[in-house]
Structure formats: C-alpha cells, structure tokens
Amino acid sequence: MAILGFGDLRELQPPALWDLAEMRRIALADGTTFDQVISDTVEGLQLLNASLLSMPHYSSLFSVQDNVEVEYPVGVVNGFEEATEYGTPLPQRGKLTGHSLPIKPYDRAMGWTMMYLRKANQRRVDADIRSTVTDARSLFQKKLLERFFKSTAETVGATSGASVPFADGGTADASYVPPISAEGKTFLYTHNHYLRYDTAANAIGPAVLTMQEHGHTAPWDVITPEADAATWKAITGWKAPLWSEVAYMSSTTERAQIADVGTYIGFLETTYGIARIWSTPRLPTNYFGVYKDYGAGDPRAPLRMRIDRNTGFGFQVVPGNWVNAPTVLAVSYAEFGVGVGEDRTNGVACYLNASGNYTDPTIS
C-alpha cells in the first residue's frame, strides 16, 4: 500500500466526492446558495490581501520573504593604508550577522447550523464575512505594530533562533554593531533605538537624529497614538495640512502641502528636517515611533514578514465540513510572522515618561 504521508495545505481543492450540486441546494432564505457564500468569502479575503500590500503606512512598514533567515553587515573599522613600492596591503573584509524570522498559523471560522442557513438572508451572511475581513486586517496591523515597538527578542525554533528588535544596546545580540554611516560616523554595540524622554516635544529631535545619523534622511514618518493628537499639534514647528477644498485667506499660518490629507494629520518641522505624522488608535498614549518610508515592499523597510510558500501571502479560505453535517464551517487561514528587517537602524521607538527606561506598549 502506498504511503501518502502528511496531509497539508497544498490539498486545498474540494474532495472529488463532494457533491457541488448538493452544496448548491443548501440555500439561504433569499435563494443564495452556500457555494456563493464561500465564493463571496474568498473574494472578500482576496480584496483584503491586495489592500494589505497597498494599505497607507502599514504597507511601507514591511517587505516579504518565505525563508527564515535575515543576514546583514555590521560595522567594521578597516580603512586604507598608504601604498609603498614594495609593500603588500593587509587583507581586510566585511562582517555579517543575522537573525531568524518567526512564523505562526492563524485561523478563524464562520460557523452556522444548517437550520440557521436556511432561514438567514444574505445581509446576515455578509455581516459575518465583513467581520472576518475586519478581524484579518486587525491581526495584520497589530502584528506589525507589536514587532515595531517590542524591545525584546522572540525565540524562533527549538534551539537558539531569535527574532531580534531594532538596535537595542546589544541585549539581543552583542555581535551586532550598526554599520558605519556614509558620513563616517561609527557606533558601538551599545547603540540603542529604544528611547525614553519626558515629553514628545523633547523626544522628537533626538529620535529623528537617531535616524539621520544612519543615513535615513528626512522626511521621516512618525507613528503616534490617536489619543495624543492634541499633544503633537501643540509642538512648536507643527504644520497643519492644506485642504484643497478650503479657501485660505491672507494670514501668518503656515500649511503643509500634503497630497493625501486622509492619511497624515500634519507635518512637524524639527531641527534636523521634516517629519510626517500619522496616528492610530492601536498605539497607547505616551508612545511614538519613527522610521523612513522607502515605499511598499522595499527591502530597506523597518520590518520583514515571513510567509509560508505553500499558503502564500495573506488570508485564504480552506475547506470545512460543508455538507452532510448539522453545522457548517468556512475557515479562513493565514500563516505569517513579523520580524525586524535587514536594516536594524530603520526604526526608533520612544516611551514618554518622566523617569525610568523604555517599556513595551500593549498594542490593541
């Protein structure tokens, strides 16, 4: 007898003995058949998957890969020697280090009894599908923000693998030293991108300078809590957006030319350059993060998302017990994990408190 081995997610096609005609008999009260419900769910998740790759701000936070390892150079001071006629220069080389990316499976089921489906209408099922899409988007955003603001390493695998934070003073990996900047600035392994200041006004300058010294030049993007919007707007140098629908009379008020006023709440002119401010209700009060937006999918993005090559990117619908059962399931599945990218300097997280050290926030 042939050994088939493990069943896995490559077997996503419905079994040959599933009677699609019988599935179509399971109709809602308004005549919508169950196979159409599944089709609507698949379409909703496909639209979500496409939107995740172009979602304002979040799409520029990460790039994608399907392998576990990330490798990158560390700072090494070598230099040139003065050449002589018979002298042989000493050989020198660069140095690499790296870390692992996590991955976890996630699933969510929509479940109904057969009797409910026969009595329900399309609006009720649409609400279930909409809820699934909302939960999928929420999970995606939450995992990105959690890794950005998390200052500790996460174990990957059964032994020594680890998903590390941004430059953290050598706690996660003492062998990591930020590369020498293009201007020649050198760093120690103790260099830290997790800061604590008393106020946002006092913190924003050092935070963007920490980005600039690594070659991440203005403009920078700043993630702020929605609850702290008034605090940020009160900082000296704040520039409110210019709304094209509003007529501005002659005044001394400066306005920022923001192409999409729906995504940024304003600009902030710092000592070192311009920062673009966006807010989210997921980040609690008294935190903010700074990064350089290089565009969606750019490998220089702050974070790196690991996916499974069999399941692909985003959320899929996998078979549930569709027929011949008193209950019916439609299961949405995703397999991914988020770690820091190959440039561990493209991100600064800041905690606002009068004293103490940086502590990780709870992302909602």
C-alpha positions, 0 to 999 in steps of 0.5 A: 500500500502506498504511503501518502504521508502528511496531509497539508495545505497544498490539498486545498481543492474540494474532495472529488466526492463532494457533491457541488450540486448538493452544496448548491441546494443548501440555500439561504432564505433569499435563494443564495446558495452556500457555494456563493457564500464561500465564493463571496468569502474568498473574494472578500479575503482576496480584496483584503490581501491586495489592500494589505500590500497597498494599505497607507503606512502599514504597507511601507512598514514591511517587505516579504520573504518565505525563508527564515533567515535575515543576514546583514553587515555590521560595522567594521573599522578597516580603512586604507593604508598608504601604498609603498613600492614594495609593500603588500596591503593587509587583507581586510573584509566585511562582517555579517550577522543575522537573525531568524524570522518567526512564523505562526498559523492563524485561523478563524471560522464562520460557523452556522447550523444548517437550520440557521442557513436556511432561514438567514438572508444574505445581509446576515451572511455578509455581516459575518464575512465583513467581520472576518475581513475586519478581524484579518486586517486587525491581526495584520496591523497589530502584528506589525505594530507589536514587532515595531515597538517590542524591545525584546527578542522572540525565540524562533525554533527549538534551539537558539533562533531569535527574532531580534528588535531594532538596535537595542544596546546589544541585549539581543545580540552583542555581535551586532554593531550598526554599520558605519554611516556614509558620513563616517560616523561609527557606533558601538554595540551599545547603540540603542533605538529604544528611547525614553524622554519626558515629553514628545516635544523633547523626544522628537529631535533626538529620535529623528537624529537617531535616524539621520545619523544612519543615513535615513534622511528626512522626511521621516514618518512618525507613528503616534497614538490617536489619543495624543493628537492634541499633544503633537499639534501643540509642538512648536514647528507643527504644520497643519495640512492644506485642504484643497477644498478650503479657501485660505485667506491672507494670514501668518499660518503656515500649511503643509502641502500634503497630497493625501490629507486622509492619511497624515494629520500634519507635518512637524518641522524639527531641527534636523528636517521634516517629519510626517505624522500619522496616528492610530488608535492601536498605539497607547498614549505616551508612545511614538515611533519613527522610521523612513518610508522607502515605499511598499515592499522595499527591502530597506523597510523597518520590518520583514514578514515571513510567509509560508510558500505553500499558503502564500501571502495573506488570508485564504479560505480552506475547506470545512465540513460543508455538507452532510453535517448539522453545522457548517464551517468556512475557515479562513487561514493565514500563516505569517510572522513579523520580524525586524528587517535587514536594516536594524537602524530603520526604526526608533521607538520612544516611551514618554515618561518622566523617569525610568527606561523604555517599556513595551506598549500593549498594542490593541 
